[in-house]
Amino acid sequence: MRLPNSPVRKVHECRKCGDVSLKFWNPALDQVYTKEEWETVKMEGKEALKRILKPLEDTPIFFLE
């Protein structure tokens, strides 16, 4: 699952149903995700970020745990 190629302007989670509404800078791309779909998007994003930062983990300038 991929997000559109546009910066996210606003994220809102419905307290009743749990759906997550995303508003993008390009309003034509606005979407609503189920709670399960949003969890998948977040997990995939975290994994991608870990892959991007992996080369920095072995250098002394990387101080995050």
GIBELMO-V827228 format. One record per helix or strand of 3 or more residues. SS is the DSSP state (A for helix, B for strand). FROM is the first residue (numbers start at 1). TO is the last residue. If there is no record, write none. Layout:
BEGIN
{{SS,FROM,TO} {SS,FROM,TO}}
END
This chain:
BEGIN
{{B,8,13} {B,20,24} {A,27,29} {B,31,33} {A,35,57}}
END
